[in-house]
Amino acid sequence: MSAPYTLHGIWLSGPTYKVGLMLAMAGQSFDYEMINLREGAGQKPEYKAKSRWGQVPCLTVNASGKHLTQSAAILGYLAQATGKLAGANDDDKQQIREWLLWSADRLAPPVYRSRANALGFRKFDPATIEMYAADGKAALKALDDHLATHSWVVGNTAASIADIDAYGVVAYAPDGGFSLGDYPNIQAWMKRFEALPGYGKPDVAVPKESRKA
């Protein structure tokens, strides 16, 4: 019996990790195709036929052949399709959408780009590096302040895709030069999150090479 999904991505990608983590935590098996962006695989016509911008992740729904892109949108699709980590009610779901958009605007860009610079994937001038450092610290503080009064990103009852999305950024923050020791509420939340069923670190949730489920 074939897996219900095929995840196309690369293990270096935080957004790919978010989707791999969601699949694991929702109990969904998946085939995995490694797309080596560093060797130009994302721009090959056969891949762009699936992922219009040539980015990762891309999730194929194997039964229908539908291809889904953008990690936040994929998380929303999987939450709806599986009924897992979706929020308890309409108010929760609205807040989840708000947090996903905030993360894409405020949290992910400075953290991911600081990491890319530190690891040599991209190079920025000193002023830009300083800007990303300041923006990242501000976003991490905003999340830390929120978690001072919330067990989870949305509410106090159960984790949701908002937690997966935020965790999939914060887990990479140290690589970008951010000290999580400055954010005790984030650290406590990460420990709660890591204790959930199906959780795996990046090298567990996302393979380093293609494999079948």
Backbone as ProteinMPNN parsed JSONL, in Angstrom:
{"seq_chain_A": "MSAPYTLHGIWLSGPTYKVGLMLAMAGQSFDYEMINLREGAGQKPEYKAKSRWGQVPCLTVNASGKHLTQSAAILGYLAQATGKLAGANDDDKQQIREWLLWSADRLAPPVYRSRANALGFRKFDPATIEMYAADGKAALKALDDHLATHSWVVGNTAASIADIDAYGVVAYAPDGGFSLGDYPNIQAWMKRFEALPGYGKPDVAVPKESRKA", "coords_chain_A": {"N_chain_A": [[0.852, -1.198, 0.0], [0.609, 2.147, -0.916], [2.119, 5.19, 0.36], [0.215, 7.933, 1.707], [1.144, 10.46, 1.087], [3.697, 12.391, -0.613], [6.565, 13.98, 0.268], [8.429, 16.614, -0.882], [11.546, 17.963, -0.546], [14.317, 19.456, 1.266], [16.773, 18.592, 3.636], [18.058, 20.666, 4.908], [16.277, 22.696, 5.092], [14.179, 24.716, 6.978], [11.34, 25.186, 6.58], [10.699, 22.769, 5.216], [11.168, 20.985, 7.277], [9.099, 21.706, 9.051], [6.819, 20.68, 7.742], [7.444, 17.934, 7.524], [7.528, 17.35, 10.241], [4.879, 17.878, 11.003], [3.539, 15.866, 9.54], [4.575, 13.593, 10.817], [3.705, 13.994, 13.481], [1.011, 13.96, 13.137], [0.635, 11.368, 12.53], [0.965, 10.401, 9.929], [2.16, 8.544, 7.246], [4.79, 8.975, 4.825], [6.291, 9.233, 1.6], [9.535, 10.357, 0.606], [11.166, 12.79, -1.273], [14.236, 13.994, -2.009], [15.155, 17.225, -2.79], [17.663, 18.765, -4.23], [18.443, 21.786, -3.76], [20.754, 23.278, -3.827], [22.125, 22.353, -5.951], [20.612, 23.11, -8.036], [18.239, 21.701, -8.466], [15.699, 22.558, -7.868], [14.898, 24.227, -9.905], [14.478, 22.728, -12.118], [12.479, 21.698, -14.902], [10.702, 19.501, -14.452], [10.374, 19.496, -11.717], [9.409, 22.063, -11.214], [6.969, 21.834, -12.38], [5.538, 20.739, -10.387], [6.005, 22.382, -8.123], [5.436, 25.588, -8.326], [7.109, 27.817, -7.941], [9.533, 26.719, -7.672], [10.397, 26.108, -5.15], [11.001, 24.622, -1.885], [9.106, 23.422, 0.935], [7.285, 20.956, -1.042], [4.265, 19.292, -1.195], [2.903, 16.329, -2.24], [-0.254, 15.017, -2.742], [-0.916, 11.853, -2.896], [-3.105, 10.276, -3.769], [-4.705, 11.943, -5.313], [-2.927, 13.318, -6.857], [-2.499, 15.963, -6.466], [-0.554, 18.887, -5.936], [0.921, 20.658, -3.339], [2.043, 23.766, -2.061], [4.164, 25.997, -0.091], [4.827, 26.196, 3.233], [3.178, 27.002, 5.451], [0.613, 26.998, 4.337], [0.449, 24.321, 3.634], [0.557, 23.12, 6.165], [-1.932, 24.004, 7.146], [-3.657, 22.698, 5.371], [-3.109, 19.988, 5.982], [-3.876, 19.895, 8.683], [-6.616, 20.269, 8.446], [-7.269, 18.07, 6.824], [-6.537, 15.851, 8.332], [-7.573, 16.31, 10.826], [-5.993, 16.816, 12.987], [-4.134, 18.726, 15.352], [-5.425, 21.098, 14.811], [-6.767, 23.099, 16.143], [-9.294, 23.924, 18.526], [-11.719, 25.196, 18.047], [-13.562, 27.685, 16.122], [-12.553, 30.183, 16.824], [-10.005, 29.555, 17.783], [-8.918, 28.609, 15.368], [-8.883, 30.916, 13.812], [-7.04, 32.452, 15.277], [-4.809, 30.815, 14.96], [-4.306, 31.093, 12.193], [-3.601, 33.791, 12.185], [-1.211, 33.726, 13.706], [0.397, 32.125, 12.054], [0.727, 33.801, 9.85], [1.955, 35.988, 11.088], [4.35, 34.79, 11.874], [5.491, 34.199, 9.367], [5.962, 36.76, 8.513], [7.381, 38.167, 10.538], [8.94, 36.49, 12.282], [10.197, 34.232, 10.971], [11.743, 35.298, 8.673], [14.043, 36.946, 9.7], [15.327, 35.062, 11.376], [15.808, 32.745, 9.772], [17.35, 33.928, 7.732], [19.527, 34.99, 9.095], [20.63, 32.609, 9.956], [21.237, 31.448, 7.438], [23.231, 33.198, 6.578], [25.188, 32.798, 8.575], [25.871, 30.125, 8.147], [26.877, 30.21, 5.649], [25.321, 29.935, 3.37], [24.124, 32.107, 2.236], [25.233, 35.49, 1.785], [25.387, 38.501, 3.512], [25.655, 42.077, 3.799], [27.287, 43.899, 6.506], [25.466, 45.772, 7.704], [22.959, 44.761, 7.0], [23.036, 42.257, 8.218], [23.09, 43.057, 10.887], [20.585, 44.261, 11.032], [18.864, 42.05, 10.645], [19.534, 40.599, 12.92], [18.592, 42.281, 14.968], [15.856, 42.378, 14.317], [15.197, 39.681, 14.58], [15.655, 39.219, 17.329], [13.69, 40.888, 18.388], [11.347, 39.634, 17.477], [11.563, 37.115, 18.697], [11.434, 37.908, 21.367], [8.817, 38.887, 21.443], [7.388, 36.51, 21.046], [8.266, 35.099, 23.293], [7.249, 36.712, 25.366], [4.518, 36.341, 24.939], [4.282, 33.605, 25.475], [4.653, 33.585, 28.162], [2.232, 33.634, 29.406], [0.781, 31.67, 28.22], [0.389, 28.24, 27.549], [0.641, 27.084, 25.094], [1.085, 28.215, 21.69], [-1.371, 29.021, 20.687], [-3.724, 29.303, 22.966], [-4.174, 27.306, 26.013], [-4.593, 24.646, 26.143], [-3.997, 22.611, 24.14], [-1.493, 21.699, 21.736], [-0.97, 23.107, 18.446], [-0.948, 23.59, 14.842], [0.169, 26.082, 14.802], [2.096, 26.0, 16.77], [3.82, 24.063, 15.68], [4.689, 25.477, 13.423], [5.984, 27.753, 14.559], [7.894, 26.452, 16.154], [9.413, 25.242, 14.195], [10.881, 27.318, 13.271], [12.16, 28.498, 15.507], [13.773, 26.424, 16.407], [15.969, 26.56, 14.797], [17.162, 28.904, 15.456], [19.515, 29.177, 17.167], [21.554, 28.483, 15.334], [21.651, 30.748, 13.854], [22.832, 32.556, 15.477], [21.365, 33.413, 17.641], [20.685, 33.489, 21.072], [18.944, 31.246, 22.867], [18.797, 31.119, 25.559], [18.143, 33.579, 26.469], [15.454, 33.667, 26.474], [13.37, 32.453, 28.433], [10.699, 31.516, 28.556], [10.185, 30.593, 25.999], [12.013, 28.496, 25.967], [10.881, 26.757, 27.897], [8.453, 26.179, 26.656], [9.4, 24.871, 24.355], [10.368, 22.511, 25.485], [7.961, 21.362, 26.366], [6.745, 20.98, 23.897], [8.515, 19.213, 22.628], [8.036, 16.915, 24.01], [5.764, 15.834, 22.973], [3.769, 13.292, 21.305], [5.167, 11.754, 18.418], [7.009, 13.707, 17.876], [10.078, 14.779, 16.424], [13.522, 15.553, 16.026], [15.101, 17.74, 13.568], [16.861, 16.1, 11.961], [15.704, 13.666, 12.233], [12.988, 13.871, 11.539], [13.119, 14.715, 8.9], [14.574, 13.149, 6.249], [17.988, 12.772, 4.978], [18.267, 11.946, 2.447], [16.47, 10.71, -0.443], [13.668, 8.567, 0.178], [11.446, 5.76, 0.566], [8.298, 5.415, 2.244]], "CA_chain_A": [[0.0, 0.0, 0.0], [1.461, 3.335, -1.029], [1.928, 6.239, 1.356], [-0.743, 8.935, 1.234], [1.785, 11.708, 0.69], [5.115, 12.476, -0.929], [7.14, 15.271, 0.649], [9.598, 17.018, -1.652], [12.215, 18.99, 0.245], [15.728, 19.266, 1.563], [16.897, 18.521, 5.084], [18.55, 21.941, 5.425], [15.18, 23.668, 5.036], [13.246, 24.793, 8.097], [9.968, 24.935, 6.151], [10.532, 21.341, 4.968], [11.076, 20.358, 8.595], [7.757, 21.938, 9.587], [5.855, 19.758, 7.126], [7.801, 16.593, 7.969], [7.13, 17.237, 11.64], [3.419, 17.781, 11.034], [3.151, 14.536, 9.086], [4.915, 12.636, 11.873], [2.877, 14.208, 14.66], [-0.361, 13.6, 12.771], [0.603, 9.941, 12.279], [0.832, 10.167, 8.498], [3.367, 8.079, 6.573], [5.041, 9.714, 3.587], [7.504, 9.071, 0.824], [10.317, 11.589, 0.644], [12.054, 13.052, -2.403], [15.182, 15.056, -1.698], [15.341, 18.187, -3.876], [18.921, 19.434, -3.903], [18.373, 23.159, -4.257], [22.101, 23.818, -4.015], [22.582, 21.899, -7.262], [19.677, 23.601, -9.044], [17.124, 20.786, -8.72], [14.426, 23.262, -7.725], [14.547, 24.943, -11.123], [14.264, 21.805, -13.227], [11.067, 21.749, -15.33], [9.857, 18.454, -13.873], [10.02, 19.874, -10.355], [8.568, 23.268, -11.254], [5.607, 21.41, -12.718], [4.892, 20.467, -9.093], [6.164, 23.548, -7.251], [5.508, 26.629, -9.363], [8.219, 28.746, -7.717], [10.767, 25.967, -7.533], [10.799, 26.125, -3.743], [10.595, 23.52, -1.005], [8.614, 22.091, 0.588], [6.106, 20.701, -1.862], [3.637, 18.053, -0.73], [2.013, 15.696, -3.207], [-1.306, 14.137, -2.232], [-0.727, 10.802, -3.898], [-4.369, 9.762, -4.311], [-5.254, 12.868, -6.302], [-1.873, 13.943, -7.651], [-2.461, 17.395, -6.174], [0.707, 19.354, -5.379], [0.705, 21.78, -2.43], [3.264, 24.496, -1.763], [4.219, 26.935, 1.019], [4.693, 25.365, 4.429], [2.025, 27.364, 6.283], [-0.587, 26.529, 3.651], [0.448, 22.86, 3.743], [0.153, 22.804, 7.535], [-3.373, 24.206, 7.227], [-4.312, 21.61, 4.635], [-2.981, 18.738, 6.734], [-4.707, 19.997, 9.89], [-8.003, 20.053, 8.042], [-7.434, 16.728, 6.263], [-6.343, 14.816, 9.359], [-8.244, 16.672, 12.075], [-4.991, 16.869, 14.047], [-3.424, 19.991, 15.598], [-6.175, 22.056, 13.999], [-7.477, 24.074, 16.965], [-10.522, 23.339, 19.077], [-12.93, 25.891, 17.619], [-13.323, 28.681, 15.082], [-11.692, 31.242, 17.354], [-8.646, 29.018, 17.746], [-8.465, 28.528, 13.982], [-8.562, 32.266, 13.38], [-5.782, 32.834, 15.905], [-3.742, 30.045, 14.307], [-3.987, 31.765, 10.926], [-2.892, 35.031, 12.502], [0.149, 33.404, 14.115], [1.144, 31.662, 10.887], [1.083, 34.97, 9.049], [2.949, 36.75, 11.857], [5.625, 34.073, 11.78], [6.039, 34.386, 8.019], [6.333, 38.166, 8.337], [8.249, 38.721, 11.573], [9.83, 35.554, 12.961], [11.006, 33.389, 10.088], [12.757, 35.931, 7.824], [15.326, 37.262, 10.32], [15.992, 33.875, 11.915], [16.319, 31.929, 8.677], [18.394, 34.626, 6.973], [20.716, 35.019, 9.953], [21.202, 31.26, 9.867], [21.827, 31.272, 6.111], [24.484, 33.955, 6.547], [26.164, 32.17, 9.466], [26.289, 28.847, 7.58], [27.498, 30.458, 4.361], [24.43, 29.719, 2.241], [23.977, 33.446, 1.657], [26.091, 36.468, 2.441], [24.809, 39.831, 3.6], [26.57, 43.096, 4.296], [27.169, 44.036, 7.968], [24.254, 46.486, 8.123], [21.822, 43.85, 6.848], [23.179, 41.256, 9.279], [22.673, 43.709, 12.133], [19.136, 44.45, 10.973], [18.216, 40.764, 10.884], [19.751, 40.247, 14.324], [17.67, 43.078, 15.781], [14.485, 41.945, 14.023], [15.019, 38.349, 15.156], [15.532, 39.355, 18.776], [12.378, 41.476, 18.684], [10.317, 38.616, 17.258], [11.702, 36.107, 19.749], [10.927, 38.493, 22.617], [7.355, 38.928, 21.348], [6.908, 35.153, 21.279], [8.552, 34.766, 24.683], [6.28, 37.431, 26.196], [3.225, 35.672, 24.77], [4.324, 32.3, 26.133], [4.662, 33.769, 29.613], [0.87, 33.427, 29.904], [0.126, 30.647, 27.408], [1.135, 26.99, 27.449], [0.854, 26.857, 23.67], [0.996, 29.471, 20.95], [-2.792, 29.36, 20.738], [-4.432, 28.713, 24.094], [-3.479, 26.584, 27.079], [-5.118, 23.279, 26.204], [-3.34, 21.649, 23.254], [-0.661, 22.258, 20.666], [-1.598, 23.228, 17.134], [0.022, 23.867, 13.781], [0.878, 27.324, 15.131], [3.286, 25.578, 17.511], [4.733, 23.435, 14.725], [5.266, 26.526, 12.586], [6.937, 28.543, 15.345], [9.006, 25.593, 16.561], [10.226, 25.022, 13.008], [11.771, 28.477, 13.116], [12.952, 28.705, 16.725], [14.769, 25.355, 16.516], [17.149, 26.937, 14.006], [17.647, 30.212, 15.887], [20.92, 29.166, 17.599], [22.431, 28.473, 14.159], [21.73, 32.115, 13.367], [23.491, 33.399, 16.46], [20.437, 33.847, 18.686], [20.794, 32.707, 22.293], [17.623, 30.961, 23.426], [18.862, 31.334, 26.996], [17.552, 34.882, 26.775], [13.998, 33.555, 26.33], [13.029, 31.282, 29.26], [9.373, 30.982, 28.257], [10.353, 29.809, 24.778], [12.689, 27.252, 26.33], [9.915, 25.887, 28.574], [7.507, 25.748, 25.619], [10.074, 23.889, 23.503], [10.396, 21.233, 26.211], [6.608, 20.799, 26.288], [6.513, 20.563, 22.518], [9.371, 18.058, 22.328], [7.49, 15.746, 24.709], [4.538, 15.395, 22.314], [3.914, 12.107, 20.454], [5.534, 11.975, 17.022], [8.053, 14.724, 17.715], [11.429, 14.367, 16.06], [14.421, 16.628, 15.639], [15.172, 17.847, 12.102], [17.526, 14.984, 11.282], [14.825, 12.503, 12.346], [11.734, 14.134, 10.825], [13.382, 14.907, 7.472], [15.773, 12.402, 5.87], [18.998, 13.467, 4.184], [18.187, 11.46, 1.067], [15.144, 10.202, -0.797], [13.327, 7.242, 0.708], [10.046, 5.377, 0.592], [7.733, 5.298, 3.592]], "C_chain_A": [[0.882, 1.24, 0.0], [1.135, 4.345, 0.06], [0.957, 7.288, 0.823], [-0.102, 10.209, 0.698], [3.219, 11.464, 0.228], [5.579, 13.881, -0.594], [8.402, 15.501, -0.175], [10.277, 18.134, -0.869], [13.692, 18.716, 0.386], [15.913, 19.411, 3.071], [17.417, 19.82, 5.706], [17.439, 22.973, 5.611], [14.283, 23.6, 6.264], [11.805, 24.564, 7.683], [9.697, 23.47, 5.81], [10.38, 20.595, 6.291], [9.684, 20.529, 9.182], [6.767, 20.913, 9.048], [6.164, 18.317, 7.515], [7.374, 16.336, 9.402], [5.62, 17.104, 11.769], [2.956, 16.399, 10.606], [3.412, 13.495, 10.171], [3.984, 12.774, 13.067], [1.409, 13.901, 14.405], [-0.481, 12.121, 12.427], [0.455, 9.564, 10.825], [2.162, 9.697, 7.903], [3.544, 8.857, 5.268], [6.324, 9.242, 2.924], [8.234, 10.407, 0.826], [11.226, 11.669, -0.577], [12.948, 14.237, -2.059], [15.395, 15.919, -2.941], [16.576, 19.009, -3.537], [18.946, 20.831, -4.523], [19.756, 23.717, -4.57], [22.708, 23.377, -5.341], [21.585, 22.242, -8.368], [18.474, 22.728, -9.307], [15.77, 21.486, -8.637], [13.975, 23.94, -8.996], [14.361, 24.023, -12.333], [12.785, 21.76, -13.598], [10.182, 20.714, -14.675], [9.485, 18.77, -12.427], [9.129, 21.109, -10.349], [7.156, 22.957, -11.736], [4.825, 21.07, -11.462], [4.87, 21.719, -8.211], [6.442, 24.76, -8.115], [6.67, 27.594, -9.184], [9.565, 28.034, -7.561], [11.294, 25.908, -6.111], [10.438, 24.808, -3.066], [10.015, 24.14, 0.267], [7.5, 22.126, -0.453], [5.547, 19.372, -1.382], [2.685, 17.553, -1.805], [1.027, 14.81, -2.476], [-1.42, 13.004, -3.253], [-2.018, 10.298, -4.526], [-4.908, 10.631, -5.445], [-4.203, 13.434, -7.245], [-1.777, 15.438, -7.441], [-1.135, 17.755, -5.526], [0.46, 20.631, -4.567], [2.037, 22.441, -2.116], [3.048, 25.472, -0.616], [3.864, 26.231, 2.332], [3.469, 25.714, 5.265], [0.722, 26.876, 5.662], [-0.691, 25.01, 3.726], [0.034, 22.437, 5.149], [-1.357, 22.944, 7.701], [-4.137, 23.101, 6.532], [-4.275, 20.324, 5.453], [-3.808, 18.752, 8.02], [-6.165, 19.721, 9.557], [-8.221, 18.613, 7.585], [-7.378, 15.64, 7.321], [-7.132, 15.08, 10.631], [-7.299, 16.782, 13.25], [-4.357, 18.256, 14.127], [-4.094, 21.165, 14.892], [-6.805, 23.178, 14.805], [-8.842, 23.543, 17.347], [-11.797, 23.956, 18.526], [-12.564, 26.964, 16.596], [-12.418, 29.817, 15.563], [-10.234, 30.797, 17.369], [-8.1, 29.039, 16.314], [-8.122, 29.903, 13.427], [-7.237, 32.728, 13.988], [-4.595, 32.071, 15.299], [-3.338, 30.704, 12.999], [-3.2, 33.043, 11.171], [-1.441, 34.759, 12.887], [0.995, 32.897, 12.95], [1.6, 32.84, 10.029], [2.096, 35.85, 9.767], [4.318, 36.103, 11.746], [6.271, 34.3, 10.423], [6.55, 35.8, 7.804], [7.442, 38.604, 9.28], [9.292, 37.755, 12.135], [10.761, 34.835, 11.991], [12.063, 34.151, 9.291], [14.063, 36.262, 8.547], [16.066, 36.043, 10.865], [16.601, 33.047, 10.793], [17.46, 32.624, 7.934], [19.665, 34.798, 7.792], [21.413, 33.662, 9.927], [21.892, 31.042, 8.525], [23.16, 32.006, 5.992], [25.564, 33.256, 7.375], [26.712, 30.872, 8.88], [26.888, 28.987, 6.185], [26.628, 30.166, 3.159], [24.181, 31.01, 1.48], [24.903, 34.388, 2.409], [25.454, 37.846, 2.35], [25.863, 40.805, 4.1], [26.331, 43.306, 5.794], [25.901, 44.742, 8.429], [23.023, 45.581, 8.039], [21.852, 42.767, 7.918], [22.705, 41.834, 10.612], [21.166, 43.905, 12.176], [18.405, 43.141, 11.267], [18.387, 40.319, 12.334], [18.768, 40.989, 15.221], [16.23, 42.633, 15.577], [14.203, 40.573, 14.637], [14.842, 38.402, 16.658], [14.175, 39.936, 19.158], [11.264, 40.444, 18.526], [10.374, 37.536, 18.333], [11.188, 36.636, 21.085], [9.404, 38.544, 22.601], [6.765, 37.541, 21.61], [7.12, 34.75, 22.731], [7.558, 35.447, 25.621], [4.909, 36.758, 26.125], [3.189, 34.363, 25.551], [4.453, 32.396, 27.649], [3.287, 33.479, 30.213], [0.101, 32.373, 29.104], [1.001, 29.391, 27.381], [1.517, 26.683, 26.013], [0.671, 28.171, 22.936], [-0.449, 29.948, 20.894], [-3.419, 28.596, 21.897], [-3.537, 27.958, 25.065], [-3.825, 25.106, 27.124], [-4.298, 22.278, 25.397], [-2.505, 22.386, 22.216], [-1.443, 22.283, 19.364], [-0.516, 23.439, 16.081], [0.731, 25.194, 13.995], [2.152, 27.013, 15.91], [4.301, 24.918, 16.583], [5.441, 24.497, 13.898], [6.322, 27.32, 13.353], [8.14, 27.705, 15.756], [9.963, 25.377, 15.386], [11.075, 26.207, 12.612], [12.728, 28.544, 14.309], [14.041, 27.638, 16.868], [16.062, 25.685, 15.784], [17.776, 28.253, 14.474], [19.096, 30.177, 16.379], [21.905, 29.142, 16.435], [22.625, 29.879, 13.592], [22.343, 33.078, 14.358], [22.598, 33.918, 17.563], [20.562, 32.92, 19.898], [19.402, 32.485, 22.887], [17.616, 31.064, 24.944], [18.285, 32.66, 27.428], [16.025, 34.823, 26.818], [13.5, 32.328, 27.1], [11.659, 30.691, 28.951], [9.389, 30.175, 26.961], [11.011, 28.479, 25.112], [11.723, 26.269, 26.995], [8.899, 25.336, 27.581], [8.134, 24.692, 24.711], [10.124, 22.527, 24.179], [9.024, 20.571, 26.197], [6.349, 20.229, 24.897], [7.283, 19.276, 22.2], [8.905, 16.784, 23.023], [6.247, 15.185, 24.025], [4.789, 14.154, 21.456], [4.247, 12.485, 19.01], [6.624, 12.989, 16.813], [9.375, 14.086, 17.297], [12.255, 15.588, 15.71], [14.544, 16.66, 14.125], [15.784, 16.647, 11.413], [16.746, 13.679, 11.402], [13.581, 12.69, 11.487], [11.934, 14.244, 9.322], [14.666, 14.167, 7.101], [16.754, 13.243, 5.058], [19.045, 12.98, 2.751], [16.809, 10.879, 0.829], [14.917, 8.82, -0.191], [11.824, 7.019, 0.575], [9.584, 5.254, 2.045], [7.996, 3.918, 4.164]], "O_chain_A": [[1.793, 1.365, 0.819], [0.034, 4.359, 0.609], [0.885, 7.506, -0.387], [-0.728, 10.952, -0.058], [3.862, 10.487, 0.61], [5.044, 14.859, -1.115], [9.324, 14.685, -0.164], [9.646, 19.146, -0.562], [14.247, 17.851, -0.292], [15.28, 20.257, 3.702], [17.234, 20.049, 6.901], [17.658, 24.015, 6.229], [13.697, 22.558, 6.558], [11.093, 23.821, 8.358], [8.605, 22.967, 6.072], [9.562, 19.683, 6.408], [9.14, 19.585, 9.756], [5.974, 20.347, 9.801], [5.246, 17.55, 7.807], [6.915, 15.245, 9.739], [5.136, 16.3, 12.565], [2.073, 15.819, 11.238], [2.579, 12.623, 10.417], [3.521, 11.771, 13.609], [0.654, 13.617, 15.335], [-1.564, 11.654, 12.073], [-0.117, 8.521, 10.509], [3.177, 10.378, 8.042], [2.573, 9.335, 4.681], [7.304, 8.901, 3.587], [7.625, 11.458, 1.024], [11.964, 10.73, -0.876], [12.465, 15.348, -1.844], [15.765, 15.419, -4.003], [16.532, 19.858, -2.648], [19.405, 21.026, -5.648], [19.908, 24.535, -5.477], [23.691, 23.957, -5.802], [21.687, 21.741, -9.488], [17.745, 22.968, -10.269], [14.805, 21.052, -9.267], [12.784, 24.208, -9.159], [14.114, 24.495, -13.443], [11.925, 21.781, -12.717], [9.026, 21.001, -14.366], [8.421, 18.37, -11.955], [8.19, 21.189, -9.558], [6.241, 23.75, -11.513], [3.595, 21.106, -11.462], [3.841, 22.064, -7.631], [7.564, 24.943, -8.587], [7.172, 28.138, -10.168], [10.597, 28.67, -7.347], [12.484, 25.687, -5.887], [9.68, 23.998, -3.597], [10.386, 25.253, 0.639], [6.873, 23.155, -0.705], [6.304, 18.421, -1.186], [1.775, 18.267, -2.226], [1.419, 13.953, -1.684], [-1.961, 13.192, -4.343], [-2.026, 9.928, -5.7], [-5.49, 10.13, -6.407], [-4.535, 13.966, -8.304], [-1.049, 16.118, -8.164], [-0.64, 17.023, -4.669], [-0.148, 21.577, -5.068], [3.044, 21.759, -1.927], [1.917, 25.745, -0.216], [2.749, 25.74, 2.51], [2.783, 24.812, 5.746], [-0.168, 26.4, 6.366], [-1.787, 24.468, 3.865], [-0.749, 21.502, 5.31], [-1.993, 22.096, 8.327], [-5.149, 22.621, 7.043], [-5.293, 19.648, 5.599], [-4.378, 17.729, 8.402], [-6.861, 19.026, 10.297], [-9.237, 18.002, 7.917], [-8.078, 14.632, 7.227], [-7.338, 14.167, 11.431], [-7.744, 16.837, 14.397], [-4.079, 18.884, 13.105], [-3.432, 22.097, 14.436], [-7.331, 24.126, 14.221], [-9.47, 22.805, 16.588], [-12.848, 23.315, 18.534], [-11.394, 27.127, 16.249], [-11.613, 30.345, 14.795], [-9.338, 31.563, 17.014], [-6.959, 29.44, 16.083], [-7.173, 30.042, 12.655], [-6.409, 33.324, 13.299], [-3.508, 32.628, 15.146], [-2.148, 30.858, 12.726], [-2.247, 33.342, 10.451], [-0.538, 35.474, 12.45], [2.183, 33.208, 12.868], [2.73, 32.863, 9.542], [2.998, 36.4, 9.135], [5.324, 36.785, 11.548], [7.47, 34.566, 10.341], [7.463, 36.021, 7.009], [8.349, 39.331, 8.875], [10.413, 38.166, 12.432], [11.978, 34.834, 12.177], [13.203, 33.691, 9.232], [15.124, 35.889, 8.046], [17.296, 35.994, 10.821], [17.777, 32.687, 10.853], [18.433, 31.975, 7.55], [20.765, 34.758, 7.242], [22.641, 33.585, 9.881], [23.003, 30.514, 8.474], [24.103, 31.501, 5.383], [26.708, 33.134, 6.939], [27.881, 30.545, 9.085], [27.353, 28.007, 5.602], [27.125, 30.148, 2.033], [24.044, 31.017, 0.257], [25.305, 34.108, 3.539], [25.041, 38.298, 1.282], [26.838, 40.412, 4.741], [25.275, 42.927, 6.301], [25.316, 44.355, 9.44], [22.149, 45.632, 8.904], [20.811, 42.4, 8.463], [22.001, 41.167, 11.37], [20.54, 43.737, 13.223], [17.447, 43.117, 12.04], [17.475, 39.725, 12.91], [18.18, 40.399, 16.127], [15.468, 42.521, 16.538], [13.112, 40.327, 15.15], [13.982, 37.715, 17.209], [13.578, 39.516, 20.149], [10.345, 40.386, 19.344], [9.335, 37.093, 18.823], [10.573, 35.893, 21.85], [8.762, 38.278, 23.617], [5.763, 37.412, 22.313], [6.248, 34.125, 23.335], [7.076, 34.826, 26.568], [4.225, 36.625, 27.14], [2.196, 34.047, 26.207], [4.368, 31.382, 28.342], [3.181, 33.121, 31.386], [-1.104, 32.209, 29.295], [2.216, 29.482, 27.209], [2.568, 26.102, 25.743], [0.157, 29.136, 23.502], [-0.72, 31.14, 21.036], [-3.62, 27.384, 21.814], [-2.311, 27.972, 24.951], [-3.403, 24.392, 28.033], [-3.942, 21.215, 25.905], [-2.778, 23.536, 21.87], [-2.439, 21.578, 19.201], [0.676, 23.464, 16.39], [1.798, 25.415, 13.422], [3.17, 27.683, 15.734], [5.5, 25.179, 16.683], [6.653, 24.426, 13.694], [7.427, 27.533, 12.854], [9.275, 28.181, 15.715], [11.179, 25.335, 15.569], [11.903, 26.106, 11.707], [13.945, 28.635, 14.141], [15.116, 27.922, 17.396], [17.123, 25.153, 16.112], [18.807, 28.669, 13.947], [19.859, 31.081, 16.036], [22.986, 29.722, 16.537], [23.628, 30.166, 12.939], [22.374, 34.285, 14.117], [23.014, 34.772, 18.346], [20.547, 31.698, 19.749], [18.763, 33.427, 23.353], [16.549, 31.093, 25.557], [17.971, 32.858, 28.601], [15.374, 35.812, 27.157], [13.237, 31.284, 26.502], [11.475, 29.48, 29.072], [8.678, 29.177, 26.845], [10.604, 27.44, 24.59], [11.745, 25.077, 26.688], [8.526, 24.166, 27.653], [7.471, 23.723, 24.339], [9.943, 21.5, 23.524], [8.926, 19.354, 26.035], [5.803, 19.136, 24.749], [6.746, 18.364, 21.572], [9.335, 15.689, 22.66], [5.725, 14.157, 24.456], [5.89, 13.974, 20.936], [3.674, 13.423, 18.456], [7.127, 13.134, 15.698], [9.736, 13.002, 17.755], [11.734, 16.554, 15.153], [14.137, 15.71, 13.456], [15.279, 16.211, 10.379], [17.085, 12.692, 10.749], [13.165, 11.768, 10.786], [11.037, 13.911, 8.548], [15.74, 14.52, 7.589], [16.396, 14.29, 4.52], [19.776, 13.53, 1.928], [16.071, 10.591, 1.771], [15.842, 8.016, -0.065], [11.042, 7.966, 0.484], [10.385, 5.018, 2.949], [7.595, 3.631, 5.292]]}, "name": "protein", "num_of_chains": 1, "seq": "MSAPYTLHGIWLSGPTYKVGLMLAMAGQSFDYEMINLREGAGQKPEYKAKSRWGQVPCLTVNASGKHLTQSAAILGYLAQATGKLAGANDDDKQQIREWLLWSADRLAPPVYRSRANALGFRKFDPATIEMYAADGKAALKALDDHLATHSWVVGNTAASIADIDAYGVVAYAPDGGFSLGDYPNIQAWMKRFEALPGYGKPDVAVPKESRKA"}
